[in-house]
Amino acid sequence: MNFKQIKEFIIEKAIFLSGSLSIIFVILIFVFLIKEGALFFKYVPIKDFLTGTNWYPLSTPEQFGMLPLIMGSLLVTIGAMIISIPLGVACAFYIAEVVNPKLKDVLKTGVELLAAIPSVVIGFVGMVTLVPLVKNIFNLPTGLTALSGSIMLAFMAMPTIVSIAEDAITAVPRRYKEAALALGATHWQAMYKVIIVAAAPGIFAAVMLGVGRVIGETMAVMMITGNAAVIPHTFLQPVRTLTATIAAEMGEAIRGSNHYYALFVVGIILFIITFAINFIADVFLHRIKK
Amino acid sequence: MTIIKTNNLNLWYKKFHALLDVNIPIEKNSITSIIGPSGCGKSTLLRTLNRMNDLIEGIRMTGEILIENKNILLPGTDLVSLRKNVGMVFQRPNPFPLSVYKNITFGLEIHNIKSNDTLDNIVENSLKSVLLWDELKDKLKSHALNLTLEQQQRLCIARLIPVKPQILLMDEPCSALDPIATGRIEELMFELKKNYTIVVVTHNMAQAARVSDDTGFMLLGRLVEFNKTSKIFTNPEKKETEDYITGRYG
């Protein structure tokens, strides 16, 4: 082997290694989570964990009912989606179809810039502006509610939804629109009868990725949802999400205690949820490419 | 009877002068073909007749296009009713990504046309008039993009029928099809001539000679010659026309 071949060999292997590393990291993290989490079920039955309604990790006896946390995450996510899906899809249509080309780039960059705002800043802004507003409007004892969390998270899901949905709409072949217009359809009719159908898989993927973003978000929700681990009945109650639980309690959980392992199981559940959501989004994105 | 007439029609794409003083008369219930080399403006001319060029930025037109004596270039022209009256078939078949059935009822839905006939009957009659019914009667719910290209192109013609246009514009309707499918679409055009006025742009001179009653030859944005098809192809008046149809360029 001459020098050139050795060089090629080394470069090739180095690139292979860097490529494999990202997969290895994911696997390692998952294995670690499982390893730590599995110990938990030695002491607490799975059924109690998934269906228990009390999350009192520090009381005696300890109670690790995860239902309030799951419900909290679910409620905040549903609320955020109710706000961000119509807004985001409409915004994507506006950018892709309506606005004039000069403004289009400005708008798209602007929306994508929204993704660059650190979540702690969004949480902070929400805390000083939105939270008092919610408190006053609904005349509540506290403005730290699921609703406040949903509104702020909707902001965070918007860039993902708008950006990916806009790509999907722009990728719809021009000939569908031409066909509709040539039949005498108005621009609006062409959009909601043809373009949205053709772009549907991409819009769905955009929404799923938005959901993934919201479920995994920690800092902003921790700051503005109140963190009360009770099963919520309305949007105007404080809730605690899966993510906020880990972030808030990991620091004080004693290493090796049941509490410590319970938080790992919460992590596993989160991991599975986001993995499933990203997987579904991926399937739909690939469907467009075909 | 002349149904479409252009008077000194000029068109610019930004600075580019794409149509120069085009005067073309189109007879009702006939097939008129427009031939010419690539870039001569024949598709542009066709797309002015239903104002599809409006979608392109930087377009400017002068002159008149009279359809049934109404100038469709006047500001305030109702494009929806214009395009209802003047249907278009594109070069590449472009059925909607919906079912066969929905493709045909699309026109009725967008124009909110109420008919005494049932939707099923309308779909059946439309498909029959493009000779697709026997092939597709059991596949009405299947996705239009799963049809063959020829079937897709026929479907694109069929979906115009419920809207009841008088004029059909066809922009190279057979260029994506094989010779057998082309022959069958041409037969269909003869069939449709009874009820519709057809203007067809084609690259294929043999096709123009086979199907059309009148032919216009365009070159560099001008309508060089317009006459009966038989005259154009046997005894053209202009030298450019003769050169083109004998294959010296184009």
Interface residues (C-beta under 8 A of the other chain):
Chain A: P173 R175 Y176 E178 A179 A180 L181 A182 L183 G184 A185 T186 Q189 K193 V194 V197 A198
Chain B: N50 M52 L55 L79 V80 S81 L82 R83 K84 G87 M88 F90 R92 N94 P95 F96 P97 L98 F106 G107 E109 I110 H111 C156 R159 L160 V163
